[in-house]
Amino acid sequence: MNDNNPDGGLSIDSFELEDKLSKIRSQINSKLDNQKHLAIILSAVEENIEEQKNDKTPVAYFVSFLSLLDQCISNDQILDSNLAATTA
């Protein structure tokens, strides 16, 4: 995370976000499908952020999740309900 505070370090919010995302990332090999699914989606979102050469800021995550959610919908119809429910 590159969300700097005026003192030059990371803000408390950035540490909190990174801590929560780290817990989700660790579930990539979970035996529970819902945990594993969310970790896979987070991995794809982070890959997208990196490909766009953006910093992993809360705004970048939000935009990436919205983009993914938008891909699940076409003509007011949900195309992938599992993905839509996970990213919502």
C-alpha positions as CSV (number, residue, x, y, z in Angstrom):
1,M,0.0,0.0,0.0
2,N,1.3,3.4,-0.9
3,D,-1.2,5.5,1.1
4,N,1.2,7.8,2.9
5,N,0.5,9.9,5.9
6,P,2.1,13.3,6.4
7,D,4.8,11.7,8.5
8,G,5.9,9.6,5.5
9,G,4.7,6.2,6.8
10,L,1.6,4.2,6.0
11,S,-1.7,5.4,7.6
12,I,-3.5,3.2,10.1
13,D,-6.3,2.6,7.6
14,S,-3.8,1.2,5.1
15,F,-2.4,-1.2,7.7
16,E,-5.9,-2.3,8.6
17,L,-6.8,-2.8,5.0
18,E,-3.6,-4.7,4.3
19,D,-4.2,-6.9,7.4
20,K,-7.7,-7.8,6.3
21,L,-6.7,-8.5,2.7
22,S,-3.8,-10.6,3.9
23,K,-6.3,-12.8,5.9
24,I,-8.4,-13.2,2.7
25,R,-5.3,-14.1,0.6
26,S,-4.3,-16.8,3.1
27,Q,-7.6,-18.6,2.3
28,I,-6.6,-19.4,-1.3
29,N,-6.1,-23.0,-0.3
30,S,-9.1,-23.3,2.0
31,K,-11.2,-26.3,2.0
32,L,-14.3,-24.1,2.2
33,D,-15.4,-23.0,-1.2
34,N,-16.7,-19.7,-0.2
35,Q,-13.4,-18.7,1.4
36,K,-11.4,-20.0,-1.5
37,H,-13.7,-18.2,-4.1
38,L,-13.2,-14.9,-2.4
39,A,-9.4,-15.3,-2.2
40,I,-9.3,-16.2,-5.9
41,I,-11.3,-13.1,-6.8
42,L,-9.1,-10.9,-4.6
43,S,-6.1,-12.4,-6.4
44,A,-7.6,-11.5,-9.8
45,V,-8.4,-8.0,-8.6
46,E,-4.8,-7.5,-7.4
47,E,-3.5,-8.8,-10.6
48,N,-5.6,-6.3,-12.5
49,I,-4.4,-3.5,-10.4
50,E,-0.8,-4.5,-11.0
51,E,-1.4,-4.9,-14.8
52,Q,-2.8,-1.3,-14.8
53,K,0.4,-0.2,-13.0
54,N,-1.7,1.3,-10.2
55,D,-0.8,1.5,-6.5
56,K,-2.9,-0.8,-4.3
57,T,-4.9,1.9,-2.7
58,P,-8.4,1.5,-1.3
59,V,-9.7,3.4,-4.4
60,A,-7.9,1.0,-6.8
61,Y,-9.5,-2.0,-5.0
62,F,-12.9,-0.3,-5.1
63,V,-12.7,0.5,-8.8
64,S,-11.4,-2.9,-9.7
65,F,-14.2,-4.7,-7.7
66,L,-16.8,-2.4,-9.4
67,S,-15.4,-3.3,-12.8
68,L,-15.6,-7.0,-12.0
69,L,-19.1,-6.6,-10.7
70,D,-20.1,-4.7,-13.9
71,Q,-18.8,-7.6,-15.9
72,C,-21.4,-9.9,-14.2
73,I,-24.3,-7.8,-15.5
74,S,-25.6,-7.3,-19.0
75,N,-28.9,-5.7,-20.0
76,D,-30.0,-5.7,-16.3
77,Q,-29.5,-9.4,-16.1
78,I,-27.0,-11.1,-13.8
79,L,-24.7,-13.3,-15.9
80,D,-22.7,-14.9,-13.0
81,S,-24.6,-14.9,-9.8
82,N,-21.8,-16.4,-7.7
83,L,-19.3,-13.8,-8.8
84,A,-21.8,-11.0,-8.5
85,A,-22.7,-12.1,-4.9
86,T,-19.0,-12.4,-4.0
87,T,-18.0,-9.0,-5.3
88,A,-21.0,-7.1,-4.0
